[in-house]
């Protein structure tokens, strides 16, 4: 039972009592599992684009950029980098003082190859009067790590990944934020030179992002011959979700207030919805490469964008014709074939009249579009492309995570294991309708695709609710295309030692 104090807390966060009641119901009932029809595969949901086709799609994107259209690069960048340094935190807590594990040995053996080593040298001199090499020679390895991670040093353990120095350059080393600006200029620059980039950030770090961009923006613009428009947003408090105890009663802080937690990256559909652009690129903050590899990255971004605008324009033509009222039965069949063969949407409906078919086509075509790059599996399959049954009984392409699969369903698990590709989070989105109006993206979320996780607070166990993921359930009712891209375009930095991989060094 919610108290008046609870209701006041809800109002302050912009959360309705109806939302809380719905969340409490999910804790009690759980989320339904998704029904997999099959993994997406070549010729059944995953496009392989040959060289000639690539040229045509790239030309489509170049033509599109010359028109008076708005393009934005959207980068989720609020996550802290603490997980990158999990092994180094373990070293600080270990009962030994010299590198022992293979991870620790690799880190210290190659420490001079990190882009942040010059800043780390300065931090070590300020704190201990000696640089990194001298401290390592004396066996003071833990002091080097402390200077890297702790607030009195570089504070890398608490900063978001976007603010960390990733790559080395002769003119000055570059953060992940700087790499995203450079990359955006290669494929999201309009004909007038404008490049729009939007970062979602945490409130506590927003000013640091602003200061970094302000310090680098002019030099980047001169170097690249571009103009950057950089904006920021914070995950909205209204997207936080209620935590409960193990009896599914609201979890309360020591002062009696309700505990709310961030709803996961699915909450960012609200931030995405606030961006007024025709086309939006989405890419994770840590998936960047040095300049020597950017041309290939940009090539495939432009390819995905060309496929998007080509397919979307075809759908727009169909919608205009449907609106005109002058459409033949043969044309309706052509449109139906487009939804089945190009968009991979299947149905069990029997259309008794042309009006029934027109209504169905209008419903399926008049939706946001997205094209997702997919990488061929190199090892164990994770989240990836599948054909899934939708709430309306149709089946379509969706990005699934393992948490959405019923592990007791042998058929579903076999289909999941047989997936040939995984999702590197490489999306291009068309978020305006055929009449030029912005879609309300919150209307295309499947609320039944969230999940429940177990956490703890102050030594007490609790259950937390994660909203439908941004590229999973939050985009469930979008028209989706999957396109194979090479694994060379996927270079995430999950641990600090990933920065030592050839893809993140000046020379491969």
C-alpha positions in Angstrom: 0.0 0.0 0.0 1.4 3.3 -1.0 1.5 6.2 1.5 1.0 9.9 0.9 4.8 10.2 1.3 5.2 7.6 -1.5 2.8 9.4 -3.8 4.7 12.6 -3.2 7.9 10.8 -4.2 6.3 9.5 -7.4 5.2 13.0 -8.3 8.7 14.4 -7.8 10.1 11.8 -10.2 7.3 12.2 -12.7 6.1 8.6 -12.2 2.4 7.7 -12.1 0.8 5.4 -9.7 -0.4 3.4 -12.7 3.2 2.8 -13.8 4.1 1.6 -10.3 1.0 -0.8 -10.2 2.0 -2.2 -13.6 5.6 -2.7 -12.4 4.4 -4.5 -9.2 2.3 -6.7 -11.4 5.3 -7.7 -13.5 7.2 -8.7 -10.3 4.4 -11.0 -9.4 3.7 -12.5 -12.8 7.1 -12.2 -14.5 7.5 -11.3 -18.2 6.3 -13.7 -20.9 9.0 -15.4 -23.0 9.2 -14.6 -26.6 8.3 -17.3 -29.2 11.2 -17.9 -31.7 10.1 -19.0 -35.1 13.8 -19.3 -36.3 17.1 -17.6 -36.3 17.4 -15.0 -39.0 19.7 -16.3 -41.7 21.0 -15.6 -45.2 18.0 -15.2 -47.6 15.7 -15.3 -44.6 16.2 -12.0 -42.8 19.9 -11.3 -43.2 21.1 -9.4 -46.3 24.4 -10.0 -47.9 25.2 -7.1 -50.1 27.5 -7.6 -53.1 29.9 -5.0 -54.4 27.5 -3.7 -57.2 24.6 -3.4 -54.7 26.9 -1.6 -52.3 27.7 1.1 -54.9 24.0 1.7 -55.5 23.2 2.0 -51.8 26.2 4.3 -51.1 25.0 6.5 -53.9 21.5 6.6 -52.4 23.0 7.9 -49.1 25.2 10.5 -50.8 22.1 11.8 -52.6 20.1 11.8 -49.4 22.8 13.9 -47.6 22.5 16.6 -50.3 18.9 17.1 -49.5 17.7 19.3 -46.7 17.5 16.4 -44.2 18.5 16.2 -40.5 20.9 13.5 -39.5 22.1 12.8 -35.9 24.6 10.4 -34.4 23.2 9.1 -31.1 25.7 7.6 -28.6 24.7 6.1 -25.2 27.6 7.3 -23.0 26.4 7.4 -19.4 27.8 4.1 -18.2 30.8 4.2 -15.8 34.0 2.6 -16.9 34.4 0.7 -13.6 33.8 -2.7 -15.3 36.8 -2.0 -17.6 39.0 -2.1 -14.6 37.5 -5.1 -12.7 40.8 -7.0 -12.9 42.8 -4.1 -11.7 40.5 -3.5 -8.7 41.0 -7.2 -7.9 44.8 -6.7 -8.0 44.5 -3.8 -5.5 42.6 -6.1 -3.1 44.9 -9.1 -3.6 47.3 -10.3 -1.0 50.2 -10.1 -3.4 52.0 -7.0 -4.6 53.4 -8.0 -8.0 51.5 -8.8 -11.2 50.5 -12.5 -11.0 47.6 -13.2 -13.3 48.0 -13.1 -17.1 45.8 -10.0 -17.2 48.0 -8.1 -14.7 51.2 -9.2 -16.5 49.8 -8.0 -19.8 48.7 -4.7 -18.4 52.1 -3.8 -16.9 54.2 -5.3 -19.7 52.5 -3.1 -22.2 51.6 -0.1 -20.0 53.5 2.3 -22.3 51.2 1.4 -25.2 48.1 2.9 -23.4 47.0 6.4 -24.6 46.6 7.5 -21.0 50.1 6.6 -19.9 51.4 10.3 -20.2 48.5 11.5 -18.0 49.2 8.5 -15.7 52.9 9.5 -15.5 51.9 13.0 -14.4 49.5 11.7 -11.8 52.1 9.3 -10.4 54.7 12.1 -10.1 52.2 14.4 -8.4 51.2 11.6 -5.9 54.5 9.7 -5.4 57.2 11.9 -6.8 58.1 9.3 -9.5 56.8 8.3 -12.9 55.2 5.0 -13.9 58.4 3.3 -15.0 60.3 4.1 -11.9 57.4 2.9 -9.6 57.2 -0.4 -11.6 61.0 -0.8 -11.3 60.6 -0.5 -7.5 57.7 -3.0 -7.5 55.2 -0.3 -6.5 52.6 -1.6 -9.0 49.6 -1.0 -6.8 50.5 2.6 -6.4 50.4 2.9 -10.2 47.0 1.3 -10.3 45.7 3.5 -7.5 46.9 6.6 -9.5 44.9 5.4 -12.5 41.7 4.5 -10.7 41.3 6.6 -7.6 39.9 10.1 -7.4 43.2 11.6 -6.2 44.7 10.4 -9.5 43.1 10.1 -12.9 39.8 8.7 -11.3 39.4 6.4 -14.3 37.5 3.9 -12.1 34.7 6.4 -11.7 34.6 8.3 -15.0 32.4 7.2 -17.9 34.2 5.4 -20.8 33.6 8.4 -23.1 36.0 10.6 -21.1 38.9 8.1 -21.1 41.9 8.4 -23.4 41.5 5.5 -25.9 43.9 6.1 -28.8 47.3 7.7 -29.4 48.0 10.4 -32.0 51.0 12.6 -32.7 48.9 15.7 -32.4 47.4 14.6 -29.1 45.7 11.5 -27.7 42.0 11.1 -28.1 39.1 10.1 -26.0 36.2 7.9 -27.1 34.1 11.0 -27.4 36.7 12.5 -29.7 36.7 9.4 -31.8 32.9 9.5 -32.2 33.1 13.1 -33.4 35.7 12.2 -36.0 33.8 9.2 -37.1 30.5 11.1 -37.4 32.1 13.5 -39.8 32.8 10.7 -42.2 29.2 9.5 -42.7 26.8 11.9 -41.0 28.0 15.2 -42.4 25.4 17.1 -44.4 26.3 18.9 -47.6 26.6 22.2 -45.6 29.3 20.6 -43.3 27.0 20.2 -40.2 27.6 17.1 -38.1 25.1 16.5 -35.2 26.1 14.3 -32.4 24.1 13.5 -29.3 25.5 11.9 -26.1 23.3 10.5 -23.3 25.3 11.1 -20.1 24.9 10.9 -16.4 24.0 14.1 -14.6 27.1 14.1 -12.5 29.4 13.9 -15.6 27.5 16.2 -18.0 29.7 19.2 -17.3 32.9 17.1 -17.9 31.6 16.1 -21.3 30.7 19.7 -22.1 34.2 20.9 -21.1 36.0 18.2 -23.1 34.0 18.9 -26.3 34.4 22.7 -25.8 38.2 22.3 -25.5 38.5 20.0 -28.6 35.7 21.1 -30.9 37.4 23.9 -32.8 40.5 22.0 -33.6 38.4 19.0 -34.8 36.3 21.3 -37.0 39.4 22.9 -38.6 41.0 19.5 -39.1 37.9 17.8 -40.6 36.4 20.8 -42.4 33.1 20.3 -40.5 30.8 22.1 -38.0 29.8 20.1 -35.0 26.5 20.5 -33.2 26.9 18.5 -30.0 24.0 17.9 -27.6 23.5 16.0 -24.4 20.6 14.4 -22.5 20.2 12.6 -19.1 18.2 9.5 -18.6 14.8 10.7 -17.3 13.9 10.1 -13.7 10.5 9.1 -14.9 12.0 6.0 -16.5 13.4 4.7 -13.2 11.7 1.5 -12.0 10.6 0.4 -8.5 12.6 -2.2 -6.6 10.9 -4.8 -4.5 11.9 -7.2 -1.8 11.8 -11.0 -2.2 8.0 -10.9 -1.3 7.4 -8.5 -4.1 6.6 -5.6 -1.7 8.2 -2.2 -2.4 11.8 -2.1 -1.2 12.3 0.8 1.2 15.3 2.8 2.2 16.2 3.2 5.9 14.3 6.5 6.0 11.2 4.7 4.7 11.3 6.1 1.1 10.8 3.9 -1.9 13.9 2.6 -3.8 13.9 3.4 -7.5 16.6 2.2 -9.8 17.6 3.2 -13.4 15.5 1.2 -15.9 18.4 0.1 -18.1 19.3 1.3 -21.6 15.7 0.7 -22.7 14.9 3.9 -20.9 16.8 5.8 -23.6 13.9 5.3 -26.0 12.6 8.5 -24.3 15.9 10.3 -25.1 15.9 9.0 -28.7 12.2 10.2 -29.0 13.2 13.8 -28.1 15.6 14.0 -31.1 14.1 15.8 -34.1 16.0 14.2 -37.0 15.0 12.3 -40.1 17.8 9.7 -39.6 19.6 8.7 -36.4 22.7 6.5 -36.2 23.1 4.5 -32.9 26.4 3.1 -31.8 27.9 2.3 -28.3 30.5 4.6 -26.8 33.3 2.0 -26.6 33.0 0.7 -30.2 35.5 3.0 -31.9 38.8 2.7 -33.8 41.8 4.9 -34.6 41.7 7.0 -37.8 43.6 4.4 -39.8 40.6 2.1 -39.6 37.8 4.7 -39.8 37.3 4.5 -43.6 36.1 0.9 -43.5 33.8 1.7 -40.5 32.3 4.7 -42.3 31.8 2.6 -45.5 29.5 0.2 -43.7 27.7 3.0 -41.8 26.9 4.6 -45.2 25.9 1.3 -46.6 23.4 0.7 -43.8 22.1 4.2 -44.2 21.7 3.8 -47.9 19.7 0.6 -47.4 17.5 2.4 -44.9 16.6 5.4 -47.1 16.1 3.2 -50.2 13.8 0.8 -48.4 12.0 3.6 -46.5 11.4 5.6 -49.7 9.8 2.6 -51.3 7.5 2.1 -48.3 6.7 5.8 -48.4 5.6 5.5 -52.1 3.3 2.6 -51.2 1.8 4.6 -48.3 1.2 7.6 -50.6 -0.6 5.3 -53.1 -2.7 3.7 -50.3 -3.7 7.2 -49.2 -4.7 8.1 -52.7 -7.4 5.5 -52.8 -6.4 4.6 -56.4 -4.7 1.3 -55.9 -5.3 -2.0 -57.8 -5.5 -5.5 -56.4 -2.2 -6.3 -58.2 -0.5 -3.3 -56.5 -1.8 -4.4 -53.2 -0.3 -7.8 -53.8 3.0 -6.2 -54.7 3.0 -4.3 -51.4 2.2 -7.5 -49.5 5.1 -9.2 -51.2 7.3 -6.3 -50.1 6.3 -6.8 -46.5 6.9 -10.5 -46.7 10.1 -10.7 -48.8 11.9 -7.4 -48.0 10.7 -6.8 -44.5 10.4 -10.5 -43.5 6.9 -10.0 -41.9 4.7 -13.1 -42.1 1.1 -13.4 -41.1 -1.8 -15.9 -40.8 -4.5 -13.5 -41.8 -7.0 -14.1 -44.6 -7.8 -10.8 -46.3 -11.4 -11.1 -47.4 -11.5 -7.8 -49.1 -9.1 -5.3 -50.5 -10.0 -2.9 -47.7 -8.8 -5.5 -45.2 -5.5 -5.8 -47.0 -5.2 -2.0 -47.3 -5.6 -1.6 -43.5 -3.1 -4.3 -42.8 -0.5 -2.8 -45.2 -1.0 0.7 -43.8 -0.5 -0.7 -40.3 2.7 -2.5 -41.2 4.3 0.1 -43.4 3.6 3.2 -41.4 6.1 2.5 -38.7 9.7 3.6 -37.8 12.4 1.8 -39.8 15.7 0.6 -38.7 18.6 -1.2 -40.4 20.9 -3.2 -38.0 24.4 -4.4 -38.9 24.9 -8.0 -37.8 28.3 -9.8 -37.4 28.8 -13.4 -38.1 29.3 -15.4 -34.9 33.0 -16.0 -34.0 32.3 -18.0 -30.8 29.4 -18.5 -28.4 26.2 -16.8 -29.7 24.8 -14.0 -27.7 22.1 -11.4 -28.4 21.3 -11.6 -32.1 18.9 -11.6 -35.0 15.8 -13.8 -34.9 12.3 -14.2 -36.4 9.9 -13.8 -33.5 6.1 -14.0 -33.0 4.6 -10.6 -32.2 1.6 -9.8 -29.9 -0.6 -9.3 -33.0 0.1 -12.9 -34.3 2.5 -11.8 -37.1 6.1 -12.7 -37.1 9.0 -10.4 -37.8 12.7 -9.7 -37.3 13.8 -8.9 -33.8 17.0 -8.5 -31.8 16.9 -11.0 -28.9 19.0 -11.3 -25.8 19.3 -14.6 -23.9 17.2 -13.3 -21.0 14.2 -13.2 -23.3 14.4 -17.0 -24.0 12.7 -19.7 -22.0 15.6 -21.9 -21.0 13.2 -24.8 -20.3 11.9 -24.7 -23.9 14.3 -27.0 -25.8 13.1 -25.9 -29.2 13.6 -22.2 -28.4 17.0 -22.9 -26.9 18.1 -24.9 -29.9 17.0 -22.1 -32.2 18.9 -19.5 -30.1 22.0 -21.6 -30.1 21.8 -22.0 -33.8 21.9 -18.3 -34.5 24.5 -17.5 -37.1 25.1 -13.8 -36.2 25.3 -11.5 -33.2 24.3 -7.9 -32.6 27.1 -5.4 -32.4 24.7 -2.5 -31.7 25.2 -0.8 -35.1 21.9 0.8 -36.1 20.6 3.4 -38.5 17.0 4.5 -37.7 14.4 6.3 -39.8 12.0 7.9 -37.2 9.7 10.1 -39.4 6.6 9.0 -41.2 5.9 9.3 -44.9 4.2 12.6 -44.3 7.3 14.0 -42.6 6.1 13.9 -39.1 8.1 12.5 -36.2 6.8 9.2 -34.8 6.1 8.9 -31.1 8.6 6.1 -30.5 7.1 5.2 -27.2 4.1 3.9 -29.0 6.2 1.2 -30.7 7.5 -0.4 -27.5 6.5 -3.9 -26.4 6.2 -3.5 -22.6 6.1 -7.3 -22.1 9.8 -7.6 -23.1 11.5 -6.4 -19.9 13.1 -8.7 -17.4 13.7 -9.0 -13.7 17.1 -9.2 -12.1 18.3 -9.8 -8.5 20.4 -7.2 -6.8 21.2 -6.1 -3.2 21.2 -2.9 -1.3 22.7 -2.4 2.2 23.1 -6.1 2.6 19.5 -6.8 1.7 18.4 -8.8 -1.4 16.0 -7.1 -3.8 14.5 -7.5 -7.2 14.9 -4.9 -9.9 13.0 -4.4 -13.1 14.7 -3.7 -16.4 12.7 -1.9 -19.1 12.6 -3.4 -22.6 16.1 -2.9 -24.1 16.6 0.0 -26.5 17.3 -2.2 -29.5 15.2 -5.1 -28.2 11.7 -4.6 -26.9 11.8 -0.8 -27.1 12.0 -1.1 -30.9 9.8 -4.3 -31.1 7.2 -2.7 -33.4 9.6 -1.2 -35.9 10.2 -2.4 -39.4 13.6 -4.0 -39.2 16.3 -5.1 -41.7 19.4 -7.0 -40.8 22.5 -6.6 -42.9 25.8 -8.6 -42.5 28.8 -6.4 -41.7 32.4 -7.6 -41.2 33.6 -8.4 -37.7 36.3 -5.8 -38.3 33.6 -3.1 -37.7 33.1 -4.4 -34.1 35.9 -3.3 -31.7 34.4 -2.8 -28.3 36.5 -2.0 -25.2 35.2 -4.1 -22.4 38.4 -4.3 -20.4 41.3 -1.9 -20.3 43.5 -4.5 -21.9 41.3 -4.4 -25.0 43.0 -1.1 -25.8 46.1 -3.1 -26.4 44.5 -5.0 -29.3 45.9 -4.2 -32.8 42.6 -2.5 -33.7 43.2 0.1 -31.0 46.9 0.8 -31.6 48.4 3.3 -34.1 49.9 0.4 -36.1 48.1 -2.9 -36.5 
